[in-house]
Amino acid sequence: MADSRNISDHWGTGDVYGRIVETMKAAGIDPDTVTIEQLAPVDHFHARGFPATQDLAEALPFREGQRIVDIGSGIGGPARYLARRFGCQVEGIDITAPFVDAANRLTDLVGMTGHVACVHGDGQALPFEDERFDGGYSQHVTMNVPDRAGFFGEAFRVLKPGAFFAITEHGLGPAGDPHHPLPWSEDGSGAYLMTPSDTVSLLSGAGFTEIEVTDTGDKYLEGYNKAIELAENGQVPVFGVHILLGRQAPQIVRNAARNIAERRTHPVQIVCRKPV
Ligand SMILES: C[S@@+](CC[C@H](N)C(=O)[O-])C[C@H]1O[C@@H](n2cnc3c(N)ncnc32)[C@H](O)[C@@H]1O
């Protein structure tokens, strides 16, 4: 529990929603008319941001009317995008209460209440009944999960037979410990990186089949290098993920890139299925 609180505090404390709205206004975006496209530079809060969510959308068989679970839903950008694009219902869960509050208020702001709903909780003990969902995903969450077998077991439990599941994450690379700070940990505490092959074994152990791993390191590196170049040229956009990453954002981005280049991390997208 102490670890859960530390992980949650690491991600977000205080009035996250208020900070997002203030920065929105500073960037010239009117909160009364804001669109999910305008929110995208901030609310797809993972490596490569919105383009990575689009890649995930292409990799999974989302359909209209499906009920989908987003484990570690953050401030809800991916959930809103997928619900809008595919006409599905997305239920998010996140361990960071200020993110859940921001997610639901942003959903309200863009008029999507009823299509997306987020609750506070831990992916290692999901507050959902068995076989509730047609599909699920967890983008950039598992780096913080100590009981990965339990986390995958819970995902498996709440999915219907035949449902799809996917994760994206920074796996552990072969070249030794990553440099910190990183988005998920300031100094290595609360970080539980695992090699992609160990993750595949745990997914398989939880019962998932048709497991497909795609390396995403080159794409992430390109995204991080673009962000570094903008920062070096003094062109950081006003409305960007640095609002959520905090004052260490420039160092975090440099380390994330360096870790991939030095093979200390091994970013992947993994898709799989619960057998029928
Ligand atoms: C990098 S953010 C990704 C947010 C969102 N998935 C996205 O892509 O925009 C990582 C998120 O994982 C959440 N998280 C970490 N451990 C968790 C757990 N055990 N259960 C649920 N959420 C968790 C954090 O609170 C944070 O919102």
The ligand as a MOL file (V3000), in Angstrom:
LIG
                    3D

  0  0  0     0  0            999 V3000
M  V30 BEGIN CTAB
M  V30 COUNTS 27 29 0 0 0
M  V30 BEGIN ATOM
M  V30 1 C 2.4880 7.0970 -18.3390 0
M  V30 2 S 0.9480 7.2140 -17.5160 0 CHG=1
M  V30 3 C -0.1040 6.5190 -18.8090 0
M  V30 4 C -1.5150 6.9970 -18.7080 0
M  V30 5 C -2.4220 6.5160 -19.8480 0
M  V30 6 N -2.3720 5.0650 -19.9640 0
M  V30 7 C -2.0400 7.1410 -21.1620 0
M  V30 8 O -1.4620 6.4220 -21.9760 0
M  V30 9 O -2.3340 8.3300 -21.3690 0 CHG=-1
M  V30 10 C 1.0110 5.8580 -16.3440 0
M  V30 11 C -0.2680 5.7120 -15.5660 0
M  V30 12 O -0.2720 4.4470 -14.8960 0
M  V30 13 C -0.9540 4.6200 -13.6740 0
M  V30 14 N -0.6530 3.4470 -12.8160 0
M  V30 15 C 0.5490 3.0600 -12.3330 0
M  V30 16 N 0.4170 1.9240 -11.6200 0
M  V30 17 C -0.8950 1.5790 -11.6530 0
M  V30 18 C -1.6590 0.5090 -11.1160 0
M  V30 19 N -1.0960 -0.4510 -10.3600 0
M  V30 20 N -2.9810 0.4770 -11.3470 0
M  V30 21 C -3.5780 1.4490 -12.0910 0
M  V30 22 N -2.9050 2.5010 -12.6210 0
M  V30 23 C -1.5800 2.5550 -12.4090 0
M  V30 24 C -0.4400 5.9640 -13.1830 0
M  V30 25 O -1.2410 6.5160 -12.2000 0
M  V30 26 C -0.4590 6.7650 -14.4890 0
M  V30 27 O -1.6870 7.3970 -14.6940 0
M  V30 END ATOM
M  V30 BEGIN BOND
M  V30 1 1 1 2
M  V30 2 1 2 3
M  V30 3 1 2 10
M  V30 4 1 3 4
M  V30 5 1 4 5
M  V30 6 1 5 6
M  V30 7 1 5 7
M  V30 8 2 7 8
M  V30 9 1 7 9
M  V30 10 1 10 11
M  V30 11 1 11 12
M  V30 12 1 11 26
M  V30 13 1 12 13
M  V30 14 1 13 14
M  V30 15 1 13 24
M  V30 16 1 14 15
M  V30 17 1 14 23
M  V30 18 2 15 16
M  V30 19 1 16 17
M  V30 20 1 17 18
M  V30 21 2 17 23
M  V30 22 1 18 19
M  V30 23 2 18 20
M  V30 24 1 20 21
M  V30 25 2 21 22
M  V30 26 1 22 23
M  V30 27 1 24 25
M  V30 28 1 24 26
M  V30 29 1 26 27
M  V30 END BOND
M  V30 END CTAB
M  END
